[in-house]
């Protein structure tokens, strides 16, 4: 267990216990680019083992060993099977990328090849503590690109993941092991009932829009509403007056604006290749009177047939990237 710390899980070795109680460490593999830091960590673990040797743990006669038990699958194998099952139920590419990102983080912390029956509550808690020290969007920030999680933590980032984000990561890990239990791949969920302790007030975790931010979004005179980009004027307004998701607005066709029982409405659907977050997203939303007063229907008519915001080009998976 001493050598199964999440930060040293990638250090590969084999251990042979001799008759006199000493350990022989063989076939040691370390990262050639980080020999010194890994050697310090390995020496630290050896010191721990020596302490245990000088203060032996009392014999526990109640421990039972199950022979011929089938080998546990790796965390990577469980993750692959879970992601395949999730992909069959979730069509939204952005949501799937979120799942994969969160699970990949735990794979990196705990180790891809670690058997799932070796992931204890203790290791789950350690993984969460490591997660809380990571910065948001670490793979997009140049200063952290190519660095291991251990190296990033050594830099002590001042901006770390919000509590809500850590909670979401834990939910993904919990769901992963629940899947494993249902598929009879494991009998225990190490992330069950684990929650991160809130270390900052909610108002400290999220920046609030100030007056200048609001003006930047909604004042027509702002440069963001320049000619050829009507989306910059209308999408924030539709969002504010409807609660619709950004991608639902960006992919609207002129045919999706029609009257239902005398009331102009947005018809949110997945026809013509449009994508929705889930099945319940298929719905009809009345167009707010403020939008009508600002001339939204006249704007739609001026755009002709096809997509209303034709200036938007699809990115990796969305128009609102």
C-alpha positions in Angstrom: 0.0 0.0 0.0 2.9 2.3 0.7 4.1 2.0 -2.9 0.6 2.6 -4.3 0.4 6.3 -3.7 -1.4 7.9 -6.7 1.5 10.1 -7.5 4.0 7.2 -7.7 1.6 4.6 -9.3 3.5 5.0 -12.6 6.8 3.8 -11.0 7.0 0.2 -12.1 8.8 -2.4 -10.0 8.7 -6.0 -8.7 9.1 -6.9 -5.0 10.4 -10.1 -3.6 10.2 -10.8 0.2 13.1 -12.8 1.5 13.1 -15.3 4.4 14.7 -12.8 6.8 11.8 -10.3 6.1 13.8 -7.9 3.8 12.5 -6.8 0.5 14.3 -7.1 -2.8 13.3 -4.4 -5.3 13.8 -5.5 -8.9 13.1 -4.2 -12.5 12.6 -0.6 -11.4 11.4 1.7 -14.1 11.3 5.5 -13.8 10.7 8.4 -16.0 14.1 9.2 -17.6 13.2 12.9 -17.7 12.5 13.1 -13.9 15.0 10.8 -12.4 15.9 13.0 -9.4 12.3 13.9 -8.4 11.2 10.2 -8.7 14.3 9.0 -6.8 13.4 11.3 -3.9 9.9 10.0 -3.9 11.1 6.4 -4.1 13.6 6.9 -1.3 10.7 8.4 0.8 8.7 5.2 0.3 11.7 3.0 1.2 12.0 5.0 4.5 8.4 4.3 5.2 9.0 0.5 4.7 12.0 0.6 7.0 9.9 2.3 9.7 7.3 -0.5 9.3 10.0 -3.1 9.6 11.3 -1.5 12.9 7.7 -1.3 14.2 6.0 -4.4 12.8 2.2 -4.5 12.3 0.6 -7.0 14.7 -0.6 -10.2 13.1 -4.3 -10.1 12.2 -5.7 -13.6 12.3 -9.1 -12.6 10.8 -7.7 -11.8 7.4 -8.8 -14.3 4.8 -7.2 -14.9 1.4 -9.4 -16.1 -1.5 -7.5 -18.4 -3.8 -8.2 -18.8 -7.5 -10.1 -15.5 -7.6 -10.3 -14.1 -11.2 -7.8 -11.3 -11.8 -9.2 -7.8 -11.4 -9.5 -5.7 -14.6 -7.5 -2.5 -14.9 -9.0 1.0 -14.4 -8.4 1.7 -18.1 -10.4 -1.4 -19.1 -13.3 -0.5 -16.8 -13.2 3.1 -18.2 -13.2 1.9 -21.8 -16.2 -0.4 -21.2 -18.1 2.4 -19.3 -17.4 5.0 -21.9 -18.6 2.6 -24.7 -21.9 2.1 -22.7 -22.3 5.9 -22.1 -21.7 6.7 -25.8 -24.6 4.5 -26.7 -27.0 6.6 -24.6 -25.5 10.2 -25.1 -25.5 11.7 -28.5 -24.2 15.1 -27.6 -20.5 15.2 -28.5 -19.7 18.0 -26.0 -21.2 16.0 -23.1 -19.2 13.0 -24.1 -16.0 15.0 -24.3 -16.7 16.2 -20.7 -17.1 12.6 -19.6 -13.9 11.5 -21.2 -11.9 14.5 -19.8 -13.0 13.8 -16.2 -12.3 10.1 -16.4 -9.0 10.7 -18.1 -8.0 12.9 -15.2 -8.7 10.1 -12.7 -6.8 7.6 -15.0 -3.8 9.9 -14.8 -4.0 10.3 -11.0 -4.7 6.7 -10.1 -2.9 5.0 -12.9 -4.2 3.3 -16.1 -3.1 -0.2 -15.2 -4.0 -0.3 -11.5 -6.4 -3.1 -10.8 -9.8 -1.7 -9.8 -9.9 -3.9 -6.7 -6.8 -2.1 -5.4 -8.5 1.3 -5.5 -9.5 1.7 -1.8 -11.4 4.5 -0.1 -8.1 5.9 1.0 -6.8 6.0 -2.5 -10.1 7.6 -3.7 -9.7 10.3 -1.0 -6.1 10.9 -2.0 -7.1 11.2 -5.7 -9.7 13.9 -4.7 -7.1 15.8 -2.7 -4.8 15.8 -5.8 -7.7 16.9 -8.0 -8.4 19.9 -5.8 -4.9 21.2 -6.4 -5.2 21.2 -10.2 -5.9 24.3 -12.2 -8.9 24.6 -14.5 -8.2 23.9 -18.2 -4.7 22.7 -17.4 -4.3 21.1 -20.9 -5.1 24.4 -22.6 -2.7 26.6 -20.6 0.8 26.8 -22.2 2.6 26.8 -18.8 1.1 23.4 -18.0 1.2 21.7 -21.4 3.1 18.4 -21.4 3.5 18.4 -17.6 2.4 15.5 -15.4 -0.1 16.1 -12.7 2.7 15.7 -10.1 4.8 18.4 -11.8 1.8 20.8 -12.0 1.1 20.4 -8.3 4.7 21.1 -7.5 4.1 24.5 -9.2 1.3 25.2 -6.7 -1.2 26.9 -9.1 -3.0 29.8 -7.4 -6.2 29.2 -9.4 -7.5 25.7 -8.7 -10.7 23.8 -9.7 -13.9 25.1 -8.2 -15.7 22.9 -5.7 -18.6 22.4 -8.1 -16.1 21.1 -10.8 -14.5 18.8 -8.3 -17.9 17.4 -7.4 -18.7 16.8 -11.0 -15.4 14.8 -11.4 -16.3 12.7 -8.3 -19.8 12.1 -9.7 -18.2 10.7 -12.9 -15.9 8.4 -10.9 -18.8 7.3 -8.8 -20.9 6.5 -11.9 -17.9 4.6 -13.3 -17.7 2.2 -10.4 -21.5 1.9 -10.2 -21.3 0.6 -13.7 -18.6 -1.8 -12.7 -20.8 -3.1 -9.9 -23.8 -3.6 -12.2 -21.6 -5.4 -14.7 -20.2 -7.6 -11.9 -16.7 -6.3 -12.6 -16.3 -5.1 -9.0 -18.1 -5.3 -5.7 -17.2 -2.0 -4.1 -17.5 1.7 -5.0 -14.6 3.6 -3.4 -16.1 7.0 -4.4 -19.5 6.4 -2.8 -20.6 9.2 -0.5 -17.3 11.1 -1.0 -17.7 14.9 -1.2 -15.1 17.7 -1.4 -15.0 20.1 1.5 -16.0 23.6 0.4 -13.0 25.8 1.0 -14.4 29.0 -0.5 -17.7 30.7 -0.4 -19.8 30.4 -3.6 -19.4 34.1 -4.3 -15.6 33.7 -4.2 -15.7 30.8 -6.7 -17.7 32.5 -9.4 -17.1 36.0 -10.7 -20.3 38.1 -10.9 -21.2 40.1 -14.0 -20.7 43.8 -13.3 -22.3 46.7 -15.2 -19.5 46.9 -17.7 -20.0 43.2 -18.5 -23.7 43.6 -19.0 -23.1 46.6 -21.3 -20.6 44.5 -23.3 -23.3 41.9 -23.8 -26.4 43.9 -24.5 -25.7 47.5 -25.6 -26.2 47.7 -29.4 -23.6 50.5 -29.8 -20.9 48.1 -28.6 -18.4 47.0 -31.4 -19.5 43.4 -30.9 -22.6 44.1 -32.9 -20.7 45.1 -36.0 -22.2 44.6 -39.5 -22.3 41.0 -40.7 -22.6 39.6 -37.2 -26.2 39.9 -36.1 -25.7 36.8 -33.9 -23.7 39.1 -31.5 -26.8 41.2 -30.9 -29.6 38.7 -31.0 -28.1 35.6 -29.3 -27.5 37.2 -25.9 -31.0 38.8 -26.1 -32.7 35.5 -27.0 -30.8 33.8 -24.3 -31.8 36.4 -21.7 -35.5 36.3 -22.7 -35.9 32.6 -23.3 -33.4 30.6 -21.2 -32.6 28.6 -24.4 -29.2 27.0 -24.7 -26.6 28.8 -26.9 -26.4 26.0 -29.4 -30.2 25.8 -29.7 -30.2 29.4 -30.6 -27.3 29.4 -33.0 -28.6 26.5 -35.1 -32.2 27.9 -35.5 -33.6 27.8 -39.0 -36.1 30.4 -40.3 -38.7 27.5 -40.4 -38.2 27.0 -36.7 -40.0 30.4 -36.1 -43.7 30.0 -36.5 -47.0 30.8 -34.8 -48.7 28.3 -32.3 -52.3 29.3 -31.4 -51.6 32.9 -32.3 -48.3 33.1 -30.4 -45.0 33.5 -32.2 -42.7 30.7 -31.0 -39.3 29.0 -31.2 -39.6 25.4 -32.3 -36.6 23.7 -30.9 -36.0 20.4 -32.7 -33.4 18.1 -34.1 -34.5 18.1 -37.8 -32.1 18.8 -40.6 -29.0 17.7 -38.7 -29.6 20.0 -35.7 -28.3 18.6 -32.4 -30.1 18.7 -29.0 -28.6 18.0 -25.5 -31.2 15.4 -24.7 -34.7 14.1 -25.7 -36.5 16.6 -23.4 -34.8 19.5 -25.2 -37.3 19.0 -28.1 -39.9 21.7 -27.2 -41.7 24.9 -28.2 -40.8 28.2 -26.5 -42.9 31.4 -26.9 -41.0 34.4 -28.2 -40.9 37.1 -25.5 -42.7 40.4 -26.2 -39.5 42.3 -25.6 -37.9 40.4 -28.5 -40.9 41.1 -30.7 -40.8 44.8 -29.8 -37.1 44.9 -30.8 -38.1 43.7 -34.3 -36.9 40.1 -34.1 -39.5 38.8 -36.5 -38.5 41.4 -39.1 -34.9 40.4 -38.7 -35.8 36.7 -39.3 -37.8 37.6 -42.4 -34.7 39.6 -43.7 -32.6 36.5 -43.4 -34.6 34.4 -45.9 -34.6 30.6 -45.7 -32.1 28.4 -44.0 -30.2 29.2 -40.8 -31.0 32.5 -39.2 -27.4 33.1 -38.1 -25.7 32.0 -41.2 -22.5 33.9 -40.4 -21.7 31.3 -37.7 -19.5 28.5 -38.9 -19.4 25.2 -37.1 -16.3 24.4 -35.1 -15.3 21.0 -33.8 -18.9 20.2 -32.9 -20.8 23.4 -32.4 -21.7 26.8 -33.9 -21.1 28.6 -30.6 -17.5 27.6 -30.0 
